[in-house]
């Protein structure tokens, strides 16, 4: 069996050249389909492409296959009732045109195969305005297409883990822990100052020192029990879609100068 290896360098869009060649080859059929589509849809409907149906006889192409010469043996899968030398009976129906397939024949003899070729909205507009003899600037203005582009837009409190903003989440965590423990840290600082003053007093007051030390230990335990980060602190990157034109319209300013005196030669013109 013959094998064909595609060694073209454009690995991503290998079919781009074939697609352009196909459109050029069947340009007339595509124009007819676009004309029929204009009758079905609005002329201002430029957001979608169009499905093109091409007859089967118009898309037939030569294929590579093995020649019929020489001696060969073939094994067909699923053969459970025939052996070598058996003769196969003629299929029922004869040659009168009534086959065994499903479906009805076309009444005019020009049926179309279910081959659907979809063109993009850019290709649809190019074919639509090709034969209208519009000025180039007018064509480009009508041919303007609005696309949507995703861009960053602040932060939000809900989202997927992949969009977590680590820096903003840590900032929220620090602000929360600072707000919750601000009063306790202020009281802790006052108790530590009071404990230092008690140690310097004479005579010593062990009961008061013990009580203050117990209060200091409780405050430190409360401060350390505040979680480092909470689900309330998480912030996610927010993305929004903004419209932009991929084919902006061109505007031209034409300035004219007319000489009001004397003849004008080629240089003046």
N, C-alpha and C positions, 0 to 999 in steps of 0.2 A: 504494500500500500504506500502510495506517495505521501510524503510529508513536506509541508511548506513552512519554513521558519521565517518569521517576520523579524528582521534585524534593523528596523528603522529606529532612529535615535530618539524621536519624540515619543517617549514611553507612555505618557499620560493620555495624549490625544491622538492616538494612532488612527482613529476613524475620522478625524477632521477632514483630511484630504479626500477620503472616499465620500464623505457627506457632501462636500462642495461639488465634487464631480457628479454625484447623483442628482443634485439640484440643477446643475447646468444641463444634464442630459434630459431630464424630464421637466424642463422649465415650462413648456406649454401646458402640460397636464396640471402642474402646480398653479399656473395662472388661472386656468379654468376653475379649479377647486376654490381658489381665493375669490374669484368673481361670484361663484355660487355662495360662498360664505358671507359675502357682503350683503347679499339679498336676505340672508337669514338673521344676521346680527347687525347691530348698529355700527355706523361708520366711526363712531367715537369709542367703540369698544376696542381698546388697544392694550388691555392688560393681559390677554391670553393669546396663545398661538392658535394654530388650526391643524386639524387632522386631515391629511390628504389621502384619498383613496385612488390608487392607480391600477388600471386593468392588468391582468396577469400577463397578457401577451406583450405589454410594453416594458416589463421588467425582466424578461428572459435574458439571461447572459450566458456566455459560454463557460463551461466547467471543465476541469481537468479530471480525467478518469483513465483507467487502464484500457488498452486496446482489446479488441475482440479476437485477435489472432492467437495461435498457439494452442496447446493442450493444457487444460487445467482441471483441477478437481476442487469442488467447493462443498463445504459442510454448512448447511443451513440450520440454525438453532430451532428447536421446537418441532423437529420432524419426527413424529411418533407413529406414522401410518404409511410411509412410503419407503421403499428400498430401491437400490440401483436396478434399473431396467423397467421400473413401473411406468405406465403411461397415465398421464393426468387427463381427465376428461375436460371437455370444453365447458367453461362456466355457463350457467343458464342465462338466457336472455338473447343469445345470438348477437348479430352485428347490426341490429336495427336501431341502435342508439339508446336502448333502455338498459342502463347499467344497474348494478346492484347497490350503488351508493345511495346515501340518504340525501334528501333535499330535492327541490324542483328546478327544472331547467329554466333559463331565462327566456321570456316570450319572444324577444327580438334577436336572440342568438348572440348577444354581446354582453354576457354577464361579466361581473367584476369579481375578482378574487378578493378575499378579506385581507388585503394588505393595506395597512394603515401606516402612513409616514407622517410624523408630527414635525411641524416646523415651529421655530421659536417666534416670539412676538416681534423681535427685530427683523427676522426674515420675512414675516408676514407683512410688516409695514413697508419693507423695501420692495416687495413684489406688488403691493397694493398701489404705491405711488410711482411705480416705474414708468407706466405708460400714460400718466395723467398730464405730462408736460408742465409740471409745476416748476416755478423758479426754485433754484437750489436753496435759497434762504428760506423760502416758504416751506419747502419740503422738510428742511431740517427743523423748522419750528414745529411743524405738525408731528414730525417723527420723534419728538422729545418723549422719553420714557422715564417715568419715575420709579426708582428702585428704593429699597429700604436697607439701611446700613445700621448695624448694632454698634453702640458706643457706650462708654461708661457714664453713669449718671448717679453719683453719690453712693449712699449705703442704705441698707434696709435691715430690719430685724429678723427676717425669715429668708431662707434660701437653702441651697444644696451645700454639702460640705466642701465641694470644690471651689466655691465662691467665697469662702470665709476670708475675711481680712484680718490677719493676725495682729498687725500693728494697731488697728482701730479697736479690736476686741480687747487687747491689753490696756489700751488707754481707758476704755470704759470700765475695765476691772479695777484699775488703779483709782479712778474717780469714785467708784462705789465703795471700795475699802477705805479710802480716805474720808468719805462722808460718814460712813458707819462708825468708824473708830475714832473720829476727831474728838468727841466728848470724853471718851474713855482715856485717850492718850493725854488730854489736858488734865484730867483728874489724877492720872498716874504720875504725871510730872509734879503736881502739887503734893501728893503723898510722899514721893521720894524726897522732895525738899523738906517736908515736915519731919521725915525720918532722920535726915541728916542733922536737923536742928535739935531733935531729941537726943541724939547720940552725944552732942556736945554739952548738954545740960548736966548740972550736978545738983543733987545726986541722980543716979541713973534711974530710969523709969522703964523697967523691963516689960511690964504689962502693956503699957501704951505702945512700946516698940513692937511687941508681938502682934498686937491687934493691927497696927499699920502694915506690918509685913504680910499679914494674912490678906488684908485688903489689896495690897499690891499684887500678890500672887493671883488673886481672883481676877483682877483687871487684866493682867497679862494673859491669863487663860482665856478670857473672853475675847481679847484682841487676836490671839492666835487661832481661835476657833472660827473666825470669819473666813469663808472659803476664798481661795485665791482667785478663782474665776467661776462664774455661774452662767447658766444658759441665758440669763437676762443680759449679760455683757456681750454676747456674740453679735458681731456685725458682719453682714454679707455685702459683697460688691453688687451694686445694682446696674443692670444693663437695660437700655431703652433703644427702640428702633426709631430712626429719624429718616425722613425721605430725602433723597437726593437725585438729581437728574444725571443720567449717564450720557445723554446726548443733548447738552444745552443748546438753546437757540442762539444764533449769531445775529448781531445787529451791526449794520454798516451805516456810517454817516458819510454822505456824498456832498462835498462842497463844490459849487460851480462859480466860475468867475467869467463875466462877459465884458469884453472891451467895448466901450461906448464911443470911442473915437478912432478913426483911421482903420485901415484894413488890418486883419490879423493873419500872420503867416503861420506856417506849420509849427514853428517853435513856440509862438504865443498860444496857439491852440493846445 
